[in-house]
Structures are given as C-alpha cells and as structure tokens.
Amino acid sequence: MNPITRITINPNQCGGRPCIRGMRIRVKDVLDLLAGGATQEEILADFPDLEVEDIRASIAYAACYLDHTVLVAA
C-alpha cells in the first residue's frame, strides 16, 4: 500500500491543507514536530489517534511534493 494514500486533502477542512486520514492533524504539524526534534514516540503520545504509518506517510508526502525539476536561468 502506498503510504501517501493516508494523506487526504479536503477543501472544507484545515483550509484545504493536507491532513492525515481525514483528521484535523495536518501533515505540516507532524513535519514541524519532527523538525523541532520530537521523537516518533513523543508525537504518538501527543496525538493518540496517529499511527506510526501516518508519520511515515507525512515524510513520504513531503518527499514527493518536493521532487520536481528546478530550472536555473544561465
């Protein structure tokens, strides 16, 4: 199963930002916590509805979102 399928986008929820499994937990929130040094265990303790796969899906979503060609003018 593709982990990114755990990420949902609903224009009527969280301003259309990517969320996890239809919940009001944004991908950005999980990524911000990770970037701030929170461990996976701390995140799961703070958000009991999250699963380990949700954290992985957030990272995978960010990796796919950033995977694009950048053209530089010469």
mmCIF file of the C-alpha atoms, coordinates in Angstrom:
data_MODEL
# 
_entry.id   MODEL 
# 
loop_
_atom_site.group_PDB 
_atom_site.id 
_atom_site.type_symbol 
_atom_site.label_atom_id 
_atom_site.label_alt_id 
_atom_site.label_comp_id 
_atom_site.label_asym_id 
_atom_site.label_entity_id 
_atom_site.label_seq_id 
_atom_site.pdbx_PDB_ins_code 
_atom_site.Cartn_x 
_atom_site.Cartn_y 
_atom_site.Cartn_z 
_atom_site.occupancy 
_atom_site.B_iso_or_equiv 
_atom_site.pdbx_formal_charge 
_atom_site.auth_seq_id 
_atom_site.auth_comp_id 
_atom_site.auth_asym_id 
_atom_site.auth_atom_id 
_atom_site.pdbx_PDB_model_num 
ATOM 1  C CA . MET A 1 1  ? 0.000   0.000  0.000   1.00 0.00 ? 1  MET A CA 1 
ATOM 2  C CA . ASN A 1 2  ? 1.272   3.446  -0.922  1.00 0.00 ? 2  ASN A CA 1 
ATOM 3  C CA . PRO A 1 3  ? 1.756   5.401  2.345   1.00 0.00 ? 3  PRO A CA 1 
ATOM 4  C CA . ILE A 1 4  ? 0.681   8.635  0.686   1.00 0.00 ? 4  ILE A CA 1 
ATOM 5  C CA . THR A 1 5  ? -2.879  7.311  0.450   1.00 0.00 ? 5  THR A CA 1 
ATOM 6  C CA . ARG A 1 6  ? -3.105  8.060  4.182   1.00 0.00 ? 6  ARG A CA 1 
ATOM 7  C CA . ILE A 1 7  ? -2.895  11.767 3.317   1.00 0.00 ? 7  ILE A CA 1 
ATOM 8  C CA . THR A 1 8  ? -6.192  13.465 2.498   1.00 0.00 ? 8  THR A CA 1 
ATOM 9  C CA . ILE A 1 9  ? -6.999  16.895 1.138   1.00 0.00 ? 9  ILE A CA 1 
ATOM 10 C CA . ASN A 1 10 ? -10.452 18.320 1.727   1.00 0.00 ? 10 ASN A CA 1 
ATOM 11 C CA . PRO A 1 11 ? -11.102 21.941 0.722   1.00 0.00 ? 11 PRO A CA 1 
ATOM 12 C CA . ASN A 1 12 ? -13.549 22.239 3.641   1.00 0.00 ? 12 ASN A CA 1 
ATOM 13 C CA . GLN A 1 13 ? -11.056 21.074 6.263   1.00 0.00 ? 13 GLN A CA 1 
ATOM 14 C CA . CYS A 1 14 ? -7.966  22.890 7.555   1.00 0.00 ? 14 CYS A CA 1 
ATOM 15 C CA . GLY A 1 15 ? -8.101  25.328 4.656   1.00 0.00 ? 15 GLY A CA 1 
ATOM 16 C CA . GLY A 1 16 ? -7.525  22.552 2.131   1.00 0.00 ? 16 GLY A CA 1 
ATOM 17 C CA . ARG A 1 17 ? -4.132  21.680 3.583   1.00 0.00 ? 17 ARG A CA 1 
ATOM 18 C CA . PRO A 1 18 ? -3.009  18.040 3.533   1.00 0.00 ? 18 PRO A CA 1 
ATOM 19 C CA . CYS A 1 19 ? -4.205  16.153 6.611   1.00 0.00 ? 19 CYS A CA 1 
ATOM 20 C CA . ILE A 1 20 ? -3.793  12.651 7.923   1.00 0.00 ? 20 ILE A CA 1 
ATOM 21 C CA . ARG A 1 21 ? -6.623  10.185 7.275   1.00 0.00 ? 21 ARG A CA 1 
ATOM 22 C CA . GLY A 1 22 ? -9.324  12.860 7.240   1.00 0.00 ? 22 GLY A CA 1 
ATOM 23 C CA . MET A 1 23 ? -8.453  14.029 10.749  1.00 0.00 ? 23 MET A CA 1 
ATOM 24 C CA . ARG A 1 24 ? -7.648  17.624 11.585  1.00 0.00 ? 24 ARG A CA 1 
ATOM 25 C CA . ILE A 1 25 ? -3.995  16.780 12.041  1.00 0.00 ? 25 ILE A CA 1 
ATOM 26 C CA . ARG A 1 26 ? -2.061  18.461 9.259   1.00 0.00 ? 26 ARG A CA 1 
ATOM 27 C CA . VAL A 1 27 ? 0.972   16.934 7.579   1.00 0.00 ? 27 VAL A CA 1 
ATOM 28 C CA . LYS A 1 28 ? 2.765   20.203 8.324   1.00 0.00 ? 28 LYS A CA 1 
ATOM 29 C CA . ASP A 1 29 ? 2.121   19.780 12.050  1.00 0.00 ? 29 ASP A CA 1 
ATOM 30 C CA . VAL A 1 30 ? 3.791   16.376 12.055  1.00 0.00 ? 30 VAL A CA 1 
ATOM 31 C CA . LEU A 1 31 ? 6.708   17.627 9.960   1.00 0.00 ? 31 LEU A CA 1 
ATOM 32 C CA . ASP A 1 32 ? 7.158   20.669 12.218  1.00 0.00 ? 32 ASP A CA 1 
ATOM 33 C CA . LEU A 1 33 ? 7.300   18.419 15.259  1.00 0.00 ? 33 LEU A CA 1 
ATOM 34 C CA . LEU A 1 34 ? 9.901   16.191 13.631  1.00 0.00 ? 34 LEU A CA 1 
ATOM 35 C CA . ALA A 1 35 ? 11.937  19.206 12.502  1.00 0.00 ? 35 ALA A CA 1 
ATOM 36 C CA . GLY A 1 36 ? 11.787  20.545 16.048  1.00 0.00 ? 36 GLY A CA 1 
ATOM 37 C CA . GLY A 1 37 ? 13.389  17.383 17.368  1.00 0.00 ? 37 GLY A CA 1 
ATOM 38 C CA . ALA A 1 38 ? 10.342  15.492 18.641  1.00 0.00 ? 38 ALA A CA 1 
ATOM 39 C CA . THR A 1 39 ? 10.691  11.746 18.510  1.00 0.00 ? 39 THR A CA 1 
ATOM 40 C CA . GLN A 1 40 ? 8.172   9.476  16.878  1.00 0.00 ? 40 GLN A CA 1 
ATOM 41 C CA . GLU A 1 41 ? 7.187   8.231  20.330  1.00 0.00 ? 41 GLU A CA 1 
ATOM 42 C CA . GLU A 1 42 ? 6.572   11.776 21.588  1.00 0.00 ? 42 GLU A CA 1 
ATOM 43 C CA . ILE A 1 43 ? 4.394   12.598 18.599  1.00 0.00 ? 43 ILE A CA 1 
ATOM 44 C CA . LEU A 1 44 ? 2.349   9.424  19.047  1.00 0.00 ? 44 LEU A CA 1 
ATOM 45 C CA . ALA A 1 45 ? 1.914   10.210 22.744  1.00 0.00 ? 45 ALA A CA 1 
ATOM 46 C CA . ASP A 1 46 ? 0.726   13.757 21.974  1.00 0.00 ? 46 ASP A CA 1 
ATOM 47 C CA . PHE A 1 47 ? -1.632  12.590 19.205  1.00 0.00 ? 47 PHE A CA 1 
ATOM 48 C CA . PRO A 1 48 ? -3.063  9.212  20.254  1.00 0.00 ? 48 PRO A CA 1 
ATOM 49 C CA . ASP A 1 49 ? -5.101  8.916  17.043  1.00 0.00 ? 49 ASP A CA 1 
ATOM 50 C CA . LEU A 1 50 ? -1.910  8.896  14.960  1.00 0.00 ? 50 LEU A CA 1 
ATOM 51 C CA . GLU A 1 51 ? -0.145  5.716  13.928  1.00 0.00 ? 51 GLU A CA 1 
ATOM 52 C CA . VAL A 1 52 ? 3.498   5.129  13.010  1.00 0.00 ? 52 VAL A CA 1 
ATOM 53 C CA . GLU A 1 53 ? 2.433   4.775  9.372   1.00 0.00 ? 53 GLU A CA 1 
ATOM 54 C CA . ASP A 1 54 ? 0.923   8.279  9.499   1.00 0.00 ? 54 ASP A CA 1 
ATOM 55 C CA . ILE A 1 55 ? 4.292   9.778  10.410  1.00 0.00 ? 55 ILE A CA 1 
ATOM 56 C CA . ARG A 1 56 ? 5.957   7.868  7.595   1.00 0.00 ? 56 ARG A CA 1 
ATOM 57 C CA . ALA A 1 57 ? 3.231   8.979  5.197   1.00 0.00 ? 57 ALA A CA 1 
ATOM 58 C CA . SER A 1 58 ? 3.831   12.611 6.170   1.00 0.00 ? 58 SER A CA 1 
ATOM 59 C CA . ILE A 1 59 ? 7.520   12.286 5.351   1.00 0.00 ? 59 ILE A CA 1 
ATOM 60 C CA . ALA A 1 60 ? 6.770   10.461 2.096   1.00 0.00 ? 60 ALA A CA 1 
ATOM 61 C CA . TYR A 1 61 ? 4.257   13.148 1.113   1.00 0.00 ? 61 TYR A CA 1 
ATOM 62 C CA . ALA A 1 62 ? 6.819   15.894 1.709   1.00 0.00 ? 62 ALA A CA 1 
ATOM 63 C CA . ALA A 1 63 ? 9.440   13.987 -0.290  1.00 0.00 ? 63 ALA A CA 1 
ATOM 64 C CA . CYS A 1 64 ? 7.058   13.596 -3.254  1.00 0.00 ? 64 CYS A CA 1 
ATOM 65 C CA . TYR A 1 65 ? 5.905   17.190 -3.031  1.00 0.00 ? 65 TYR A CA 1 
ATOM 66 C CA . LEU A 1 66 ? 9.489   18.436 -3.210  1.00 0.00 ? 66 LEU A CA 1 
ATOM 67 C CA . ASP A 1 67 ? 10.558  16.092 -6.007  1.00 0.00 ? 67 ASP A CA 1 
ATOM 68 C CA . HIS A 1 68 ? 10.460  18.375 -9.002  1.00 0.00 ? 68 HIS A CA 1 
ATOM 69 C CA . THR A 1 69 ? 12.864  19.806 -11.501 1.00 0.00 ? 69 THR A CA 1 
ATOM 70 C CA . VAL A 1 70 ? 14.302  23.221 -10.741 1.00 0.00 ? 70 VAL A CA 1 
ATOM 71 C CA . LEU A 1 71 ? 15.329  25.256 -13.753 1.00 0.00 ? 71 LEU A CA 1 
ATOM 72 C CA . VAL A 1 72 ? 18.041  27.856 -13.290 1.00 0.00 ? 72 VAL A CA 1 
ATOM 73 C CA . ALA A 1 73 ? 18.494  30.658 -15.781 1.00 0.00 ? 73 ALA A CA 1 
ATOM 74 C CA . ALA A 1 74 ? 22.021  30.860 -17.166 1.00 0.00 ? 74 ALA A CA 1 
# 
